[in-house]
Amino acid sequence: MAHEITMLGTGNAFLPNGRHHSFAIIDGQHIIDAPPTALTSLRESGINVCDIKTIFITHLHGDHIFGIPFLLLERTYISDREFSQPLTIVSAPGAKDRIEALCHIAYPGSMDKILAHIEWNESPEGTTHDGWSWRRFAVNHNQSVDPHGYSFESADGAKFVHSGDSGPCELLYEAISDTDLVIIEMAIPDYVPSDEHHRPAEIDSLSKQHKRTYFVITHTFLDSRNSRRPAITSNKYPDHPENVIHAEDGFRMKWDGTWKL
């Protein structure tokens, strides 16, 4: 069976030129986070909102969850008015109350029915209806937003890791050592003093340690190569090894026994 991951957005919170917020979809039906630009990203890719079966939440920063009210509102009033399509939100314990509060702030009372319809899964591991097994693990980011990454494996052997937002982190690096594809954030340039995000130098070191693993960069501070606007932070891409791919919005990864990028 073939599988496909599409990067519907690749920018960090500050939306570099030519990028929507970091946002990935697995096999056209499982999304990782739901940023403010999620509905735009789905519309531009021709994906029906009610076809989304699962939302995996990495953490609770606004650029990762503030799109949820708009996705639920769209399903309620446009694409799934009868609430016939299942929707599961996978998150760490405690996220449910904060996300529901966000929906009530955004549109008081408008999403009560769909919120009651959602299945919440707070388990640290599980399997989707179509056979993707997942495991959630803690990562190194602002602890007030309960940050996690995910390891995924399909029933027929496709594997990948999503870092969420994280700086250098033992649990993340353990997961990377057991996969041949990682979608990893690179939110800040080397001169920014923070250990809660990855910088180019750290990606460089990691990719050299795992030469047979593809590192697909998302949540980047870099402007898109396709943008003609003046740079916001930088439009100069680091000179990384060949196994590092600076994804653009719309970038696709296909698996039919091996990953093809």
C-alpha positions in Angstrom: 0.0 0.0 0.0 1.3 3.5 -0.8 1.3 6.3 1.7 1.7 10.1 1.4 2.5 12.9 3.7 2.0 16.4 2.5 3.4 19.5 4.1 0.4 21.9 3.9 2.4 24.6 5.7 6.0 25.0 6.7 6.4 28.3 8.5 7.0 29.2 12.1 4.7 31.4 14.2 5.9 34.6 12.3 4.8 33.3 8.9 7.9 33.8 6.7 7.1 35.0 3.2 5.6 32.3 1.0 4.6 30.0 3.9 1.6 29.1 5.9 2.0 27.8 9.5 3.6 24.4 9.9 0.9 21.8 9.1 1.1 18.2 7.8 -1.5 15.7 6.6 -1.1 11.9 6.4 -2.8 10.0 3.7 -5.3 12.8 3.1 -7.1 12.3 6.4 -4.9 12.7 9.5 -3.5 16.1 10.3 -0.7 17.1 12.7 -1.9 20.2 14.6 -4.4 22.7 13.3 -2.8 26.2 12.9 -4.5 29.5 12.2 -3.9 29.0 8.5 -5.2 25.4 8.4 -8.4 26.1 6.6 -6.6 28.1 3.9 -4.1 25.3 3.5 -6.8 22.7 3.1 -8.8 24.8 0.7 -5.7 25.5 -1.5 -4.9 21.7 -1.6 -8.5 20.7 -2.5 -9.0 18.7 0.7 -12.5 18.5 2.1 -12.5 19.5 5.8 -15.0 16.7 6.7 -12.5 14.1 5.2 -10.2 14.7 8.2 -10.5 11.8 10.5 -7.8 12.6 13.1 -6.1 15.7 14.6 -2.9 15.0 16.4 -2.0 17.8 18.8 1.7 18.3 19.5 1.3 21.2 21.9 -1.0 24.2 22.8 0.7 27.2 21.3 -1.5 29.4 19.1 0.2 28.6 15.9 -0.5 24.9 16.4 -4.2 24.9 17.6 -5.9 28.3 16.9 -7.2 26.8 13.6 -9.3 24.3 15.4 -12.4 26.6 15.9 -12.4 27.4 12.2 -12.2 23.7 11.2 -15.0 22.7 13.5 -17.1 25.7 12.5 -16.7 24.7 8.8 -17.7 21.1 9.5 -20.7 22.2 11.5 -22.2 24.6 8.9 -20.8 23.5 5.6 -19.2 20.1 5.0 -20.7 17.8 7.7 -24.0 19.4 8.9 -25.4 16.0 9.9 -22.2 15.2 11.9 -22.0 11.9 10.1 -18.2 11.9 9.7 -16.1 10.7 12.6 -13.4 13.0 14.1 -10.9 12.1 16.8 -8.6 14.5 18.5 -5.4 12.9 19.9 -3.8 15.0 22.6 -2.1 14.8 26.0 -4.4 14.9 29.0 -5.7 18.4 29.8 -5.7 19.7 26.2 -9.4 19.0 25.8 -10.6 21.6 28.3 -8.3 24.3 26.8 -9.3 23.6 23.3 -13.0 23.5 24.1 -12.5 26.9 26.0 -10.8 28.3 22.8 -13.8 27.2 20.7 -16.3 28.8 23.1 -14.3 32.1 23.1 -14.1 32.1 19.3 -17.8 31.3 18.7 -19.9 31.0 21.9 -22.4 28.2 21.6 -21.8 27.6 17.8 -19.8 24.4 18.2 -21.5 22.7 21.1 -22.9 19.9 18.9 -19.7 19.1 17.2 -17.7 19.3 20.4 -20.0 16.6 21.8 -19.5 14.6 18.6 -15.7 14.5 18.8 -13.9 11.5 20.2 -11.0 12.5 22.4 -8.0 10.1 22.8 -5.5 11.0 25.6 -3.7 7.7 25.5 0.1 7.9 25.0 -0.2 5.4 22.1 -2.8 4.0 19.8 -3.8 3.1 16.2 -6.0 4.9 13.6 -8.8 3.2 11.8 -6.6 2.7 8.8 -3.7 1.1 10.6 -1.3 4.0 11.6 0.1 3.2 15.0 1.3 6.3 16.9 3.3 6.9 20.1 3.4 10.3 21.8 6.6 11.4 23.8 7.5 14.5 25.7 9.9 17.0 24.0 12.0 20.0 25.0 9.8 23.1 24.6 7.9 25.5 26.8 6.4 23.2 29.4 3.3 25.4 30.0 2.0 24.2 26.6 2.6 20.5 27.2 4.9 19.8 24.2 5.1 16.4 22.5 6.4 14.7 19.4 5.0 11.6 17.7 6.4 8.4 16.2 4.2 6.9 13.5 4.2 3.5 11.8 1.8 2.1 9.3 0.5 -1.5 9.3 2.7 -2.2 6.2 5.9 -0.7 7.6 6.1 3.0 6.7 7.7 4.9 9.6 8.3 8.6 10.4 8.7 10.9 13.4 7.3 14.4 13.9 9.2 16.6 16.3 6.4 19.0 17.2 8.2 22.1 18.5 11.3 21.0 20.3 14.9 21.9 20.9 17.6 19.2 21.4 15.9 16.4 23.3 16.9 12.9 24.3 13.5 11.3 23.7 13.2 12.9 20.3 16.7 11.8 19.3 15.9 8.2 20.5 12.8 8.3 18.2 14.9 9.6 15.3 17.4 6.7 15.7 14.6 4.3 14.9 13.2 5.9 11.7 14.3 6.8 8.2 12.2 10.0 8.0 11.8 12.8 10.5 9.8 16.0 10.0 11.6 18.4 12.3 11.2 22.0 13.2 14.0 24.6 12.7 12.3 27.7 14.1 15.3 29.9 14.8 18.6 31.0 13.3 21.9 30.1 14.9 22.3 33.4 16.7 19.1 33.2 18.7 19.9 32.0 22.3 17.2 29.4 22.9 17.3 25.6 23.6 13.5 25.2 22.9 13.9 25.1 19.1 16.3 23.5 16.7 18.7 25.8 14.9 20.6 25.1 11.6 23.8 24.0 13.3 21.9 21.4 15.3 20.1 20.1 12.2 23.5 19.9 10.5 24.9 17.8 13.3 21.9 15.5 13.6 21.8 14.8 9.8 25.5 13.9 9.8 24.9 11.4 12.6 22.0 9.8 10.8 23.1 9.8 7.2 20.4 7.3 6.0 17.6 9.3 7.6 15.7 12.1 5.7 15.3 15.3 7.7 12.4 17.3 6.4 12.5 20.9 7.7 9.3 22.5 8.8 8.3 25.4 11.2 11.2 27.3 9.6 12.3 30.9 10.1 13.4 31.0 6.4 11.4 32.8 3.7 10.3 30.5 0.9 12.6 30.3 -2.1 9.6 31.1 -4.2 8.9 34.4 -2.5 9.9 37.6 -4.3 9.3 39.8 -1.2 12.1 41.3 0.9 13.3 38.8 3.5 11.6 38.9 6.9 14.3 37.1 8.8 16.4 35.4 6.1 16.1 33.9 2.7 19.6 32.4 2.7 19.4 28.6 3.1 22.1 26.8 5.1 24.4 24.4 3.2 23.1 21.2 4.8 23.9 17.6 3.8 21.8 16.0 1.0 19.6 14.1 3.5 18.2 17.5 4.7 15.2 18.9 2.7 14.0 22.4 3.3 10.3 21.7 2.6 8.1 24.3 0.8 4.4 24.4 1.3 2.9 21.5 -0.7 5.9 19.3 -0.4 5.0 15.6 -0.7 6.7 12.5 0.7 5.6 9.2 -0.8 6.2 5.7 0.5 5.8 2.4 -1.4 8.3 0.3 0.5 10.8 3.2 0.9 10.3 7.0 1.2 10.6 9.0 -2.0 11.0 12.7 -1.6 
